[in-house]
Amino acid sequence: MTYKFLLFDLDHTLLDFDSAEDIALTQLLKEEGVADIQAYKDYYVPMNKALWKDLEQKKITKADLVNTRFSKLFAHFGIEKDGKYLAELYQLFLSKQGQIFPGVENLLKTLINDGYELYAATNGITFIQTGRIDHSGIAPFFKEIFISEQLHTQKPDTEFYEKIGARIPNFDKNYALMIGDSLSADIQGGNNAGHTVVVNGEKFILQLLPSGVLQAGTCVIGPGIVVDPKVFLEEIDRIEKRGAKTDHVIISDRAHVIMPYHIEMDKIRESVEDRIKIGTTKKGIGPCYADKIARDGIRMSDLLDLKQFEEKLRANLKEKNEIFTKIYGLEPLDFDKIFEEYKGYIEKIKHRIVDTIPIVNKALDENKLVLFEGAQAMMLDINYGTYPYVTSSSPTLGGVTTGAGVSPRKIDKGIGVMKAYTTRVGEGPFVTELKNEFGDKIRGIGGEYGAVTGRPRRCGWLDLVVGKYATEINGLTDIVMTKIDVLSGLGKLKICTAYEIDGVIHEYVPADTKSLDRAIPIYEELDGWDEDITQIKKYEDLPVNCRKYIERVQEILDCPISVVSVGPDRNQNIYIKEI
């Protein structure tokens, strides 16, 4: 793995916190007239470390830690003190310390000379951390310093890393390395950072597992999916540790398997200078689908026959290594290493690999509720999207039937999910994109950062040219409009009803993707609303202008908007009509 973005923890990694703490604590105790300074230190140090660990695990608040630790220290020796005042005095002393470990400056210089981008990522109080790093002399080595207090979140929360990724230009999580001293705060947090599901106020970030995994019933990963067994098992383990059950998750024996050479090929294609940059997640998805179409793919059923798996892997790897070594000058991938790695995965997932087609069809024939979940937006469809800036499969209603193994005649509802504004992740044309502070404002309010990569999503006004196109191709019966609450307080709102390209009006998305770069959006302007709508439960209670916005969109799309969401949780959905 070649890294580009290095995120450094500060305390105990670059900055010698123990020395800084010792000096600042000594200054504080002297200021308070303490005679036996060492006795106070011996009690304070382990107590303080325990409090910071409690903060990491959200057992206490930052205010609790800061304002009580010194009053607890003096109380241990039978003295009553104002903890808040002592905290302020101690912080002042601490902010003037800048001790670093030996060799830190030379290390940072070397890394910059080698082409790495360096960032600091630390928990702590802003003026203390900025003061210490200024006194240390290493501040100029970092492109930016991220402090938990400024980000309003802290390590190891995923949100901490998502916010950092959003502020680093062209950030890609796959090329980022978190360097620190704490397994819980630094390393676990770096790994935590796939779609997002919020249930009862609790957020789950999923990469491969369908959102229905958190519900009862059978959860199927269908024949049309490509599956990375490593990612699958990591995700299973992660949500099980949070109390979720996964016994109901099964994988189609026809699903294709993402192999290490797919991931390497994905990285290569996104890094070669003369190729169009698609903006993939570099997870090997596209190359896996390419092998599927080329009839070179490995399916889940192949994993159940080790001899067959070995033969296919050996043949595929021989071909891929030819490409890696002779075309790109890379080291070949090791067969034995991959084979042994995947044998381990097979043992853990083989009980989940089944023929899912009769299971799904039987449920439909028995009139059970079956929900098919698409993975991407319509404009990323391989056939109908903004080609070549598309995914490798068909996220349309038609793609659902071929990807799940059911007849189109068995589906009687097509539910389209759209935001109240338009977003895009990765490269490609975006006619209504707002490349200004207003677009940044929408991104900030809406939390528009890629769940897998942490990349900031591109944001713009609602594009109903795309909306009409998607509604027609998918034959939608209902629309769910999400994030309408993000538009509150934004003033005048715009919806795009047509494009002007080279003087010609287009009410339909043209096939020529390049022409969209020249497209001028034709907007219809609507009055906005200022009210907070996040707690509203009934449609009629929404502000008048909010309802007018929804109804106008519905009119243009000629499809009922049956549900609107006014917040991220499932209980923040307003049902306008029954679906």
C-alpha positions, 0 to 999 in steps of 0.5 A: 500500500502506498500512502499519501496522507499521514495523520499524526496524533500529537501527544505521546506520538510527536509531542512529549506530553509527559514532560509537558504535563510534569512541568506544567503540573509542577508550576501549578502546584508551586503556585498553590503553595504545595510542599510535597509536590511529588506526592501530589504528582503520584496521585494525579498522573494515574487519575488523569489518565483514567479520566481521559480514557473515560472521555474516549469511551464517552463515560464522562464529558470534557467539561467534567474532566477539565473542571473536576480533576484538580479539585479531586486531586486536592480533595484527596489531600483534604484540601478544598479548591476551585477546580475550574480556576485551577484548570484554567491556570494549569492550561495556561502553563501547559499551553506554553510547553513545546517538548518533542521526542528526539528525531521528530523534526528530522522525521517530518522533514524526511516525510515531506521530502518523500512527497507525503502530506502531513496533518495533525489529528489530536483530541484536546483543547484548542488553545492548549494544543495550538500553543504547544505545537507553536512552542514545539516548532513543528507546526510548519510541517503540517498542512493543517492541524485538526483538533477535536474541540474545533471539529465538535467531535473526537477520536475514535468517533468516525465523524472525527475522521469524516470531517478531516477527510472533508477538509483535505483536498482530494482526500482518499481514505485508501491512501491515508494512514493514522499514526498514533500511540492509542489503539482505541483512539487512533487506530480503531478510530481510523478503521471505523471511518461505507451507507449510513443507517440511523436507528433510534438515534444510533448510527451504523455505517455499512459498506456491503451489508444491506440496511435491512440487516438491522431488521428481522427477516432474511437478509439476502446479498443477491446474485448480482452483487460482488462481494469482498469476503474480508470486508463482509466479515469485518462488517459482520464483526463490527455490527455484532459487537454493537449488539446486532444479530447477523444469523439471517444474512445469506449470500447468493452462490452466484455472487462474484468474489472480489479478489486482491488483484481486483483491488490492485487493478482499481488503484492502478486505473485511478492513478494512471495519468492518461486515464479518465478519473472516475472517482471510484472507491478503489475497492475492486468493484469495477475490475471484478465486474469486468472479469464477470463480463469477460467470463473470468470471474470467481463466484461464491459457489467456486469457494465451496470447491477448493480444487475448483477455486485453486484452479481458477485463482491460479489461472486468473493470477497468472494473467493479472501478474503479467499485467502488473509486472510487464505493463505497470512494473509492479511486483507480482501478487503471491498465489500461496498467500492469497489462497491461504487467506481466502481459505480462512474466509471460506471457513467463516462464510461457507454456511451463509452461501446458498442458492438465494433465488428460490428463497426470494421467489418463494417469499414473493409467491407467498405474498410476503413483504420483500424489499429490494435495495439498490446500491447507487443512483440512476445516473451511475447506471452503466447503461443510462448514466453519465458514461464513463463516470458510472458504476459497473452495474445497473442500479435501475429497477430493471437491474434489481430484477436481474440482480436478484433473480426474480421476474419483473412481473413480480414487482408491483412497486418501484420506490425512488429515493431522492434528496431535496437537493442534488449531490454527487460523489466522484468525478463526472458532469453535474449541471446544478453543482454549486461551487461556492460558499452556498454549496459548502453550506448545504454540504455542512448542514446535510453532512454530505460526506461519502460513507466509504471514503469520507470524501465531500459530496458535491452539492447543488440545486435539485436537478429535475431533468435527472429526476424526470429521466430516472422516474421514467426509466425506472417506472417509479410508483412512489418517491421518498424525498429525504433531507428536506430539513436541510433546505430550512433557512436557506432563503430562495430555493431553485429547481432545475427544469431544463438545460440549455446546451449550445443554445438548444433547450433540453428537457431530457438528459442527453447521451453525450456526457461531454455536452453536459459540461456546457449545459446551463441550468434553467431554474424555477425559483421558489420561496423558502422557509425558516422554520425548524421542521425536524420534529414535525410529524404530520404533512399538514404541519409543515410550513406552507412554502415547504409543502409548495416545494414538495408539491411542485417537485411532485407535479414536474415529476408526475409521480407522487411524493409519498414520504418526506424525511425531516431528519436522519432517524427512521422516526423522522419520516412523514408519510403523506400517503401509504406506499 
